Amino acid sequence: MRKWLASWIFLWLIFGSAQARFEFTPVARNAYEQVLSLRFEQAKVSLAQMKLQDTDNLIAYHIENYVDFLTLYLNQNEADYERLKKNEELRLEKIQHGDAKSPYYLYTQANVRLQWALVKLRFGDYISAFNDISKANKLLEKNQEKFPDFLPNLKDLGILHALVGTIPDNYKWSVRLLGGLKGTVAQGQRELHTVLQKAKQQDFIFKTETAVMLATIMLYLDSNSEGAWQLLNNISLQPLENPLHCFVMANVAMRSGRNDRAIELLQHYPKGKQFATVSQFDFLLGLAKLRRLDSDAGKFLEQFVQQYRGQDGVKEAYQKLAWFEWTKGNTQGYQKYVKAILVHGKAASGGDKDALQEAKTARVLDVNLIRARLLFDGGYYQKAYQQLQDKSSADFTQKASRLEYLYRMGRILHGLQKYDEALGFYWRTIEQGKDELYFYACNAALQAGLICESRKEFAKAKEFYQHCLTINPVEYKTELHQKAKSGLERLKG
């Protein structure tokens, strides 16, 4: 008996006490790819296999966190958030039992926290998000000292630095309180570009993920939609096989004047029981079709508001349904959806705030301005121009419509690359709208800055960006101010 017990203790000391590791085995790689193609149920089977047959490999818990992240980030369901948020600390506890000598030990903890920070920001849980950002930063900085050539670490530092650069000024105090984090969008982009360059010389599993994150930052935070589109086209995404790839490419296509391409992608994105449901596809397709003034745009927007279980984007969807009815001359349908804006969804994002503000003011919209705006947003600049070419600001009785006309003409002429004329309309928009609640003057200043920057008139660009920061509209303020700050940051270089 004693010999058997001694042998068992010896074997336990040799094998049972071995420290858990982090390894992207073939099964782990397969699970990661399944998650990033939204095949969550297949990924869960692969992860269960890992936990059963490769029990010491803690990378399973890291990959598992991607499922929660994408589920919550794409569908924004409050009930799912309340149900799943406990998993953050449970997974961190598992990971903390891993091999502290591995470069993945601190990285995976930081990445889990960073993913949850992005989710919490999406759900308005700001203080908890900032706490995760601060902790992720400390883990990444420590890991960078220990493993300076570990690319996944630099990937997350790039995302983190860009993220910190977007935090609204009224929340900067909390970030300082949690450790004085620093970072800018420009810094984050440089770091992610460095990761992609170095990834060419090695087998880097996070290459596509890095490129997608960089494209997202370029698109939403740096007004570089063309650069984002080119980047995505250089990494061989598979939008007809991977719905997440389709979602990303369609978003960038819609924001870079490729609305027809976006519609083509969204009409053929991969569907089936093997893929997670993403209601946002209906919203994107309905919006893209509305921007082309297609007669069936309302069908997809209606499907979205009926099936979506989140809150963000709902008011904007009802606003677009109202516009759809207005462009058809259906006053009753328009009023129905305006009322829906007031009672459904929440006004956290810029689009939802814009929709709510419009519904509250009960402003009578001019159909020519609506059509011009939709066509412009779709990249159909000449058609948009034709909607307004015979108009002048004097043709509009409401002050808001006169201001929108000036702004919209500036944007259309900008799109047509008639920059001098565009600057004239932008300047008039700024002068007449800087004290109004609408976003027109604020964005006119931003867009004027972008024109001047593109023409290497840097002093003028700086003046316009600074002017943008002095205008405080009700809607889109955070987004527009961030892009102005990014512009000023670029001009420092």
DOROTOR-253220 format. One record per residue (C-alpha): chain; x, y, z; residue number from 1. Coordinates in Angstrom, 1 decimal. Example, Ala and Ser with C-alpha at 12.3 -4.5 7.8 and 13.67 -1.06 7.14 Angstrom:
<rs>
 chain     xx     yy     zz   n
     A   12.3   -4.5    7.8   1
     A   13.7   -1.1    7.1   2
</rs>
This chain:
<rs>
 chain     xx     yy     zz   n
     A    0.0    0.0    0.0   1
     A    2.8    2.4    0.9   2
     A    4.7    1.6   -2.3   3
     A    1.5    2.3   -4.3   4
     A    0.9    5.6   -2.5   5
     A    4.5    6.6   -3.0   6
     A    4.3    5.8   -6.7   7
     A    1.1    7.8   -7.1   8
     A    2.6   10.8   -5.3   9
     A    5.7   10.6   -7.5  10
     A    3.6   10.5  -10.7  11
     A    1.5   13.4   -9.5  12
     A    4.6   15.4   -8.8  13
     A    6.0   14.7  -12.2  14
     A    2.8   15.1  -14.3  15
     A   -0.1   16.4  -12.2  16
     A    1.7   19.5  -11.0  17
     A    2.8   20.5  -14.4  18
     A    1.9   24.1  -15.1  19
     A   -0.9   24.8  -17.6  20
     A    0.3   26.1  -20.9  21
     A   -0.9   28.3  -23.7  22
     A   -0.6   26.8  -27.2  23
     A   -2.4   27.3  -30.5  24
     A   -2.6   23.7  -31.4  25
     A   -4.3   22.6  -34.7  26
     A   -7.6   22.2  -32.7  27
     A   -7.2   25.6  -31.1  28
     A   -6.5   27.3  -34.4  29
     A   -9.6   25.6  -35.9  30
     A  -11.7   26.8  -32.9  31
     A  -10.3   30.4  -33.4  32
     A  -11.2   30.4  -37.1  33
     A  -14.6   29.0  -36.4  34
     A  -15.3   31.8  -33.9  35
     A  -14.1   34.5  -36.3  36
     A  -16.5   33.1  -39.0  37
     A  -19.4   33.3  -36.5  38
     A  -19.7   29.5  -36.4  39
     A  -20.1   29.6  -32.6  40
     A  -21.7   26.2  -32.1  41
     A  -18.9   24.5  -34.0  42
     A  -16.4   26.5  -32.1  43
     A  -17.9   25.4  -28.8  44
     A  -17.6   21.7  -29.8  45
     A  -13.9   22.3  -30.7  46
     A  -13.3   24.1  -27.4  47
     A  -15.1   21.3  -25.4  48
     A  -12.8   18.8  -27.2  49
     A   -9.8   20.8  -26.1  50
     A  -10.9   21.0  -22.5  51
     A  -11.5   17.3  -22.5  52
     A   -8.4   16.0  -24.4  53
     A   -5.9   18.9  -23.8  54
     A   -6.8   20.0  -20.3  55
     A   -3.6   21.9  -19.6  56
     A   -4.0   24.2  -22.6  57
     A   -5.6   27.4  -21.2  58
     A   -5.7   29.0  -24.6  59
     A   -9.2   27.5  -24.8  60
     A  -10.5   30.0  -22.3  61
     A   -9.0   32.9  -24.3  62
     A  -10.7   31.7  -27.6  63
     A  -13.9   31.1  -25.7  64
     A  -14.0   34.8  -24.7  65
     A  -14.1   35.8  -28.3  66
     A  -17.5   34.1  -28.6  67
     A  -19.0   36.3  -25.8  68
     A  -17.2   39.4  -27.2  69
     A  -18.6   39.0  -30.8  70
     A  -22.1   37.9  -29.5  71
     A  -22.4   41.0  -27.4  72
     A  -20.7   43.5  -29.7  73
     A  -22.7   42.6  -32.8  74
     A  -26.1   42.1  -31.3  75
     A  -26.0   44.3  -28.2  76
     A  -28.6   42.4  -26.2  77
     A  -28.9   43.7  -22.7  78
     A  -30.2   40.4  -21.3  79
     A  -27.2   38.6  -22.9  80
     A  -24.9   41.1  -21.4  81
     A  -26.2   40.6  -17.9  82
     A  -26.0   36.9  -18.3  83
     A  -22.5   36.7  -19.8  84
     A  -20.6   39.4  -18.1  85
     A  -19.7   37.1  -15.1  86
     A  -17.6   35.1  -17.5  87
     A  -14.8   37.7  -17.6  88
     A  -13.6   37.0  -14.1  89
     A  -14.2   33.3  -14.3  90
     A  -12.0   33.1  -17.4  91
     A   -9.3   35.3  -15.9  92
     A   -9.2   33.1  -12.9  93
     A   -8.5   30.0  -15.1  94
     A   -5.9   31.8  -17.1  95
     A   -4.0   33.0  -14.0  96
     A   -3.2   29.4  -13.2  97
     A   -1.1   29.2  -16.4  98
     A    2.6   29.3  -17.0  99
     A    3.8   32.8  -15.9 100
     A    6.9   32.4  -18.1 101
     A    4.8   32.3  -21.3 102
     A    4.4   35.5  -23.3 103
     A    0.7   34.5  -23.5 104
     A    0.2   34.5  -19.7 105
     A   -0.1   38.3  -19.3 106
     A   -1.3   38.8  -22.9 107
     A   -4.4   36.6  -22.7 108
     A   -5.4   38.3  -19.4 109
     A   -5.0   41.7  -21.0 110
     A   -6.9   40.7  -24.2 111
     A   -9.8   39.3  -22.2 112
     A  -10.0   42.6  -20.3 113
     A   -9.7   44.7  -23.5 114
     A  -12.5   42.7  -25.2 115
     A  -14.7   43.2  -22.2 116
     A  -13.8   46.9  -22.1 117
     A  -15.0   47.3  -25.7 118
     A  -18.3   45.5  -24.8 119
     A  -18.8   47.6  -21.7 120
     A  -18.3   50.8  -23.6 121
     A  -20.9   49.6  -26.0 122
     A  -23.4   49.0  -23.2 123
     A  -22.6   52.3  -21.4 124
     A  -20.8   50.7  -18.5 125
     A  -18.1   53.3  -18.6 126
     A  -16.4   53.1  -15.2 127
     A  -16.1   49.3  -15.3 128
     A  -14.8   49.6  -18.9 129
     A  -12.1   52.1  -17.9 130
     A  -11.1   49.9  -15.0 131
     A  -10.5   47.0  -17.5 132
     A   -8.6   49.4  -19.9 133
     A   -6.3   50.4  -17.1 134
     A   -5.6   46.9  -16.0 135
     A   -5.1   45.7  -19.6 136
     A   -2.7   48.5  -20.1 137
     A   -0.6   47.6  -17.1 138
     A   -0.5   43.9  -18.1 139
     A    0.5   44.8  -21.7 140
     A    3.2   47.2  -20.6 141
     A    4.7   44.6  -18.2 142
     A    4.5   42.0  -20.9 143
     A    6.2   44.3  -23.4 144
     A    9.1   44.7  -21.1 145
     A    9.5   40.9  -20.7 146
     A    8.8   40.0  -24.4 147
     A    9.5   43.0  -26.6 148
     A    9.2   41.0  -29.8 149
     A    5.8   39.4  -29.0 150
     A    3.5   40.7  -31.8 151
     A    0.1   39.9  -30.2 152
     A    1.1   42.3  -27.4 153
     A    1.9   45.2  -29.7 154
     A   -1.4   44.5  -31.5 155
     A   -3.4   45.1  -28.3 156
     A   -1.3   48.0  -27.3 157
     A   -2.1   49.6  -30.6 158
     A   -5.9   49.0  -30.1 159
     A   -5.6   50.3  -26.6 160
     A   -3.8   53.5  -27.5 161
     A   -6.3   54.2  -30.2 162
     A   -9.1   53.5  -27.8 163
     A   -7.8   55.8  -25.1 164
     A   -7.5   58.5  -27.7 165
     A  -11.3   58.3  -28.3 166
     A  -12.5   58.7  -24.7 167
     A  -14.6   61.8  -24.3 168
     A  -13.1   64.7  -22.4 169
     A  -15.8   64.5  -19.7 170
     A  -14.5   60.9  -18.8 171
     A  -10.8   61.7  -19.0 172
     A  -10.7   62.2  -15.2 173
     A  -11.6   58.6  -14.6 174
     A   -8.9   57.3  -16.9 175
     A   -6.3   59.5  -15.0 176
     A   -7.6   58.2  -11.7 177
     A   -7.1   54.6  -12.9 178
     A   -3.5   55.0  -13.9 179
     A   -3.0   58.0  -16.2 180
     A   -3.2   56.1  -19.5 181
     A   -2.0   57.9  -22.6 182
     A   -2.6   57.2  -26.2 183
     A   -3.8   58.7  -29.5 184
     A   -5.5   57.3  -32.6 185
     A   -2.4   58.1  -34.6 186
     A   -0.1   56.2  -32.2 187
     A   -2.4   53.2  -32.3 188
     A   -2.5   53.1  -36.1 189
     A    1.3   53.2  -36.2 190
     A    1.6   50.3  -33.9 191
     A   -0.9   48.2  -35.8 192
     A    0.8   49.0  -39.1 193
     A    4.1   47.8  -37.5 194
     A    2.4   44.5  -36.4 195
     A    1.2   43.9  -40.0 196
     A    4.6   44.6  -41.5 197
     A    6.4   42.2  -39.1 198
     A    3.7   39.6  -39.5 199
     A    4.8   39.1  -43.1 200
     A    7.9   37.3  -41.9 201
     A    6.2   34.9  -39.5 202
     A    3.2   32.7  -38.9 203
     A    1.0   35.2  -37.1 204
     A   -2.5   33.8  -36.2 205
     A   -3.9   37.3  -35.5 206
     A   -3.0   38.8  -38.8 207
     A   -6.5   39.2  -40.2 208
     A   -7.9   40.3  -36.9 209
     A   -5.2   43.0  -36.7 210
     A   -6.0   44.3  -40.2 211
     A   -9.7   44.4  -39.5 212
     A   -9.1   46.4  -36.3 213
     A   -6.8   48.8  -38.1 214
     A   -9.3   49.3  -40.9 215
     A  -12.0   49.9  -38.3 216
     A   -9.9   52.6  -36.6 217
     A   -9.1   54.2  -40.0 218
     A  -12.7   54.2  -40.9 219
     A  -14.4   55.5  -37.8 220
     A  -11.7   57.4  -36.0 221
     A   -9.5   58.9  -38.7 222
     A  -11.8   59.7  -41.7 223
     A   -9.7   57.4  -43.9 224
     A  -12.4   55.3  -45.6 225
     A  -10.4   54.8  -48.8 226
     A   -7.3   53.6  -46.8 227
     A   -9.5   51.2  -44.9 228
     A  -11.0   49.8  -48.1 229
     A   -7.6   49.3  -49.7 230
     A   -6.3   47.6  -46.5 231
     A   -9.1   45.1  -46.4 232
     A   -8.7   44.3  -50.1 233
     A   -5.1   43.5  -49.5 234
     A   -5.7   40.8  -46.9 235
     A   -7.9   38.4  -48.9 236
     A  -11.1   38.4  -46.9 237
     A  -13.7   35.9  -47.9 238
     A  -17.1   37.8  -47.6 239
     A  -19.0   35.1  -49.5 240
     A  -17.8   32.4  -47.0 241
     A  -17.4   34.3  -43.8 242
     A  -20.3   36.5  -42.5 243
     A  -18.0   38.5  -40.3 244
     A  -15.8   39.4  -43.3 245
     A  -18.9   40.4  -45.2 246
     A  -20.1   42.6  -42.3 247
     A  -16.7   44.4  -42.1 248
     A  -16.3   44.8  -45.9 249
     A  -19.9   46.0  -46.3 250
     A  -19.5   48.6  -43.6 251
     A  -16.3   50.0  -45.2 252
     A  -17.9   49.9  -48.7 253
     A  -20.9   51.9  -47.5 254
     A  -18.6   54.6  -46.0 255
     A  -16.2   54.8  -48.9 256
     A  -18.6   55.6  -51.8 257
     A  -19.1   51.9  -52.8 258
     A  -22.8   51.5  -52.0 259
     A  -23.6   49.2  -54.9 260
     A  -20.7   46.9  -53.8 261
     A  -22.1   46.9  -50.3 262
     A  -25.6   45.9  -51.5 263
     A  -24.0   43.1  -53.6 264
     A  -22.1   41.8  -50.5 265
     A  -25.1   42.0  -48.2 266
     A  -27.4   40.2  -50.6 267
     A  -25.1   37.3  -50.7 268
     A  -23.6   37.0  -47.2 269
     A  -23.4   33.4  -46.0 270
     A  -26.4   32.2  -44.0 271
     A  -27.4   29.0  -42.3 272
     A  -27.8   27.3  -39.0 273
     A  -24.0   27.0  -38.7 274
     A  -23.7   30.8  -38.4 275
     A  -24.7   33.0  -35.5 276
     A  -27.6   35.4  -36.3 277
     A  -26.6   39.0  -36.8 278
     A  -29.6   41.3  -37.2 279
     A  -27.4   44.2  -38.2 280
     A  -27.2   42.7  -41.7 281
     A  -30.8   43.6  -42.3 282
     A  -30.2   47.2  -41.1 283
     A  -27.1   47.6  -43.3 284
     A  -28.9   46.2  -46.4 285
     A  -32.0   48.4  -45.8 286
     A  -29.8   51.5  -45.3 287
     A  -27.7   50.8  -48.4 288
     A  -30.8   50.3  -50.5 289
     A  -32.4   53.4  -49.0 290
     A  -29.4   55.4  -50.1 291
     A  -29.9   54.1  -53.6 292
     A  -33.6   55.0  -53.2 293
     A  -34.6   51.4  -53.9 294
     A  -38.3   50.7  -53.5 295
     A  -37.8   47.6  -51.3 296
     A  -35.5   49.3  -48.7 297
     A  -38.2   49.5  -46.1 298
     A  -38.6   45.7  -46.0 299
     A  -35.2   45.1  -44.6 300
     A  -35.3   48.0  -42.1 301
     A  -38.6   46.6  -40.9 302
     A  -37.1   43.2  -40.5 303
     A  -34.4   44.7  -38.4 304
     A  -36.6   46.5  -35.9 305
     A  -38.8   43.4  -35.6 306
     A  -36.0   40.9  -34.9 307
     A  -33.3   43.0  -33.2 308
     A  -33.1   42.5  -29.5 309
     A  -30.6   45.3  -28.7 310
     A  -31.2   49.0  -28.1 311
     A  -28.5   50.9  -30.0 312
     A  -29.5   51.7  -33.6 313
     A  -33.2   51.2  -33.1 314
     A  -34.1   54.9  -33.1 315
     A  -32.0   55.5  -36.2 316
     A  -33.6   52.5  -37.9 317
     A  -37.1   54.0  -37.3 318
     A  -35.8   57.4  -38.6 319
     A  -34.7   55.7  -41.8 320
     A  -38.1   54.0  -42.1 321
     A  -39.7   57.4  -41.7 322
     A  -37.5   58.9  -44.4 323
     A  -38.4   55.9  -46.7 324
     A  -42.1   56.7  -46.3 325
     A  -41.5   60.4  -46.7 326
     A  -39.6   59.9  -50.0 327
     A  -42.7   58.0  -51.3 328
     A  -45.0   60.8  -50.2 329
     A  -46.6   58.7  -47.5 330
     A  -47.3   61.2  -44.7 331
     A  -49.2   58.7  -42.5 332
     A  -46.4   56.1  -42.7 333
     A  -43.8   58.8  -41.9 334
     A  -45.7   60.0  -38.8 335
     A  -46.1   56.4  -37.6 336
     A  -42.3   55.8  -37.6 337
     A  -41.5   59.3  -36.1 338
     A  -43.7   58.3  -33.1 339
     A  -41.8   55.0  -32.9 340
     A  -38.5   56.9  -32.6 341
     A  -39.8   58.5  -29.4 342
     A  -40.7   55.2  -27.6 343
     A  -38.2   52.6  -28.9 344
     A  -34.5   52.2  -28.4 345
     A  -32.1   54.5  -26.5 346
     A  -30.3   57.6  -27.6 347
     A  -26.7   56.7  -26.8 348
     A  -25.0   56.8  -30.2 349
     A  -24.8   59.7  -32.6 350
     A  -27.2   58.3  -35.0 351
     A  -29.8   57.6  -32.4 352
     A  -29.4   61.0  -30.9 353
     A  -29.8   62.6  -34.3 354
     A  -33.0   60.6  -34.8 355
     A  -34.5   61.6  -31.4 356
     A  -33.6   65.2  -31.9 357
     A  -35.3   65.2  -35.3 358
     A  -38.4   63.5  -33.9 359
     A  -38.7   65.9  -30.9 360
     A  -38.4   69.1  -33.0 361
     A  -41.3   67.9  -35.3 362
     A  -39.5   69.6  -38.1 363
     A  -41.1   69.3  -41.5 364
     A  -38.5   67.7  -43.7 365
     A  -37.9   68.8  -47.3 366
     A  -38.0   65.8  -49.6 367
     A  -35.3   67.2  -51.8 368
     A  -32.9   67.5  -48.9 369
     A  -33.7   64.0  -47.7 370
     A  -33.1   62.5  -51.2 371
     A  -29.9   64.5  -51.6 372
     A  -28.6   63.3  -48.2 373
     A  -29.4   59.7  -48.9 374
     A  -27.8   59.8  -52.4 375
     A  -24.8   61.6  -51.0 376
     A  -24.3   59.1  -48.2 377
     A  -24.5   56.3  -50.9 378
     A  -21.7   58.0  -52.9 379
     A  -24.1   59.0  -55.7 380
     A  -22.8   62.5  -55.8 381
     A  -24.0   63.6  -59.2 382
     A  -27.5   62.4  -58.5 383
     A  -27.4   64.2  -55.2 384
     A  -26.3   67.4  -56.9 385
     A  -29.2   67.1  -59.3 386
     A  -31.6   67.2  -56.4 387
     A  -30.4   70.6  -55.3 388
     A  -28.8   72.3  -58.3 389
     A  -31.8   74.5  -59.0 390
     A  -32.2   75.5  -55.3 391
     A  -30.9   78.2  -53.1 392
     A  -31.0   78.7  -49.3 393
     A  -33.8   81.3  -49.9 394
     A  -36.1   78.5  -51.2 395
     A  -36.3   76.9  -47.7 396
     A  -38.7   78.5  -45.2 397
     A  -37.3   76.8  -42.1 398
     A  -33.9   78.0  -40.6 399
     A  -32.8   74.4  -40.1 400
     A  -33.5   73.5  -43.7 401
     A  -31.6   76.5  -45.0 402
     A  -28.7   75.5  -42.9 403
     A  -28.9   71.9  -44.0 404
     A  -29.0   73.1  -47.7 405
     A  -25.7   74.9  -47.2 406
     A  -24.1   72.0  -45.5 407
     A  -25.4   69.4  -48.0 408
     A  -24.2   71.4  -51.0 409
     A  -20.8   71.6  -49.4 410
     A  -20.7   67.9  -48.9 411
     A  -21.9   67.1  -52.4 412
     A  -19.4   69.5  -54.0 413
     A  -16.7   68.0  -51.8 414
     A  -17.6   64.5  -53.1 415
     A  -17.5   65.9  -56.6 416
     A  -14.0   67.2  -55.8 417
     A  -15.0   70.8  -56.5 418
     A  -13.1   71.9  -53.4 419
     A  -13.1   75.7  -53.7 420
     A  -16.9   75.7  -54.1 421
     A  -17.3   73.2  -51.2 422
     A  -15.2   75.4  -48.9 423
     A  -17.4   78.3  -49.7 424
     A  -20.5   76.4  -48.6 425
     A  -18.8   75.0  -45.6 426
     A  -17.8   78.4  -44.4 427
     A  -21.3   79.7  -44.7 428
     A  -22.5   76.7  -42.8 429
     A  -20.1   77.4  -40.0 430
     A  -21.0   81.0  -39.8 431
     A  -24.7   80.5  -39.7 432
     A  -24.8   77.3  -37.7 433
     A  -22.0   77.4  -35.1 434
     A  -24.5   78.3  -32.3 435
     A  -27.2   75.8  -33.4 436
     A  -27.8   72.3  -32.0 437
     A  -27.4   70.7  -35.3 438
     A  -24.2   68.9  -36.3 439
     A  -23.9   70.7  -39.7 440
     A  -21.5   73.4  -38.7 441
     A  -19.3   71.1  -36.6 442
     A  -18.9   68.6  -39.5 443
     A  -18.5   71.4  -42.0 444
     A  -15.5   72.6  -40.0 445
     A  -14.1   69.1  -39.9 446
     A  -14.6   68.5  -43.6 447
     A  -13.1   71.9  -44.5 448
     A  -10.1   70.9  -42.5 449
     A   -9.8   67.6  -44.4 450
     A   -9.9   69.5  -47.7 451
     A   -7.1   71.9  -46.6 452
     A   -5.0   69.0  -45.2 453
     A   -5.3   67.1  -48.5 454
     A   -4.1   70.3  -50.3 455
     A   -1.2   70.6  -47.8 456
     A   -2.6   73.9  -46.5 457
     A   -1.8   72.8  -43.0 458
     A   -2.2   76.1  -41.2 459
     A   -5.8   76.4  -42.6 460
     A   -6.5   72.8  -41.8 461
     A   -5.4   73.3  -38.2 462
     A   -7.7   76.4  -37.9 463
     A  -10.7   74.4  -39.1 464
     A  -10.0   71.4  -36.9 465
     A   -9.7   73.7  -33.9 466
     A  -12.9   75.5  -34.9 467
     A  -14.6   72.1  -35.1 468
     A  -13.7   71.5  -31.4 469
     A  -15.4   74.8  -30.3 470
     A  -18.8   73.8  -31.8 471
     A  -21.0   71.6  -29.6 472
     A  -23.9   70.0  -31.4 473
     A  -26.4   67.7  -29.8 474
     A  -25.7   64.8  -32.1 475
     A  -22.3   63.3  -33.3 476
     A  -20.3   65.6  -31.1 477
     A  -18.0   62.9  -29.7 478
     A  -17.3   61.4  -33.1 479
     A  -16.7   64.7  -34.9 480
     A  -14.5   66.1  -32.2 481
     A  -12.4   62.9  -32.1 482
     A  -11.8   63.1  -35.9 483
     A  -10.8   66.7  -35.5 484
     A   -8.4   65.7  -32.7 485
     A   -7.0   63.0  -35.0 486
     A   -6.5   65.7  -37.7 487
     A   -4.6   67.9  -35.3 488
     A   -2.5   64.9  -34.2 489
     A   -1.5   64.2  -37.8 490
     A   -0.5   67.8  -38.3 491
     A    2.0   67.5  -35.5 492
     A    4.0   64.9  -37.4 493
</rs>
